Amino acid sequence: MHSGESIHHTGPAPRVPARSALALLAVSVCLLAGCGSGASDAKNPGGDPARKPAQAAGDAAGTSAQAAGAATGPRLELRAADRQEHVPVTTGGRVTVEGGTITKVSLSGPDGRAVPGERSPDKRSWAPSADLEHGTAYRLTTEATGADGHRTTRTVAFTTLAEADRFTGTHTPENGSTVGVGMPVSFTFDKAITDRKAVESAVEVSADSGQTVVGHWFGGQRLDFRPEEYWKAGSTVTVRIRLAGVKGAADAYGEQDKTLRFKVGRSQVSTVDAAAHTMNVVRDGRTVRRIPITAGAASSPTWNGRMVISEKLMSTRMNGATVGFAGQYDIPDVPHAMRLSTSGTFIHGNYWGDDSVFGRSNISHGCVGLNDAKGGGDSGQDAAWFYDNSLLGDVVVVKNSDDKVIAPDNGLNGWNMPWSEWKAGSAR
């Protein structure tokens, strides 16, 4: 049964007789072990036998008395309100205090068993040792003491988010990675989001370069962030994810609460000219290599537009049946393959084509092919060099192909959308 939240403020504790020392020691050991004081709390929710009747009446009467007590006592902050449902398992049960230190915490589940936890070295926060269980009722009582001896106690009952009612978002890039200047921050949610504003507002993306970053929704399950122009080389991007407790749709609540950072490396933009059968690799404004290539044949041209390397594979199988070319090819060991689109466009090594096709003709089924050796073990081949010198997030631009511009959501290719249209897709 849920009980109303109780908040109690008391004056300085009376001096403790010597015969009570063992009892105080037991309380301290209990706190460090993360256990609760369940039975005594049930008999005396305030945890203070000296609590004045007038003060108790004031607490029950409303917020005015609470505010008066807060003026002299420490302020406890809990990550769950009394009778709250859908509390994230990652944050439920956490406690912080301002103007004092935490002296007692009791967190228990429906069976009454204490949930272990740890107090921070400065005694100003407490957290469960592990995430709470999904769809479970908990009772939390915590006490803090100020420097002047005033004490504050709060008790709440809450229920954590059921596993079936949560939504999560996978993201790219990874925390701590170094990426190319074209890498967007991309989230894919496992449920369709209807309150896009709430979800987008809970994700903050910023760059130390000072670039303005805006989100754009591709349907209800994908949210990408990017600046107007490519990221500045050498900058650091910070992504703050505060989705815990956010309602994204009916019966869909977030529980992710973390911060990640990634580094933007040097600038490398490679331009494929399908008509000239060449690729110029430009790094930090200087051409470092001119590579002969073969692009898509007339019957299966390569997409035009700006494409971002989203995956690197030393070797992969390419079967035409997976992209609408059943029976036309099935190559089990394509070397140095880097994905440019979700639909199957790669820039990769080609060992089966004659050397004469590179730089002279287009023979592929839509990919960009570079000369390579079977097995990919020859570091002197163009494909090996380009693979070794490319980062996830590097940009490959294709021009002069007999196909249209690739769709912005086909891969990480939002750079093909005008900035005004990109901003219009934000829910903020």
Buried (B, 14 or more C-beta within 10 A) or exposed (E): EBEEBBBBBBBEEEEEEEEEEEEEEEBEEBBEEBBBBBEBBEEBBBBBEEBEEEBBEBBEEEEEBBEBBBEBBBBBEBBBEBEBBBBBBBBBBBBBBEBBBBBBBBBBBEEEEBBEBBBEEEBBBBBBEEBBBBBBBBBBBBBBBBEEBBBBBBBBBBBBBBEEBBBBBEBBBEEEBBBBBBBBBBBBBEBEBEBBEBBBBBBBBBBEBEBEBBBBBBEBBBBBBBBEEBBBBBBBBEBBBBBBBBBBBEEBBBBBBEEBBBBBBBBBBBBBBBEBBBBBBBBEEEEEBEBBBBBBBEEBBBBBBBBBBBBBBEBBEBBBEEBEBEEEBEBEBBBBBBBBBBBBBBBBBBBEBEEEBBBEEBBBBBBBBBBBBEEBEBEEBBBBBBBEBBBBBBBBBBBEBBBEBBBBBBBBBBBBBEEEEBBEBBBE
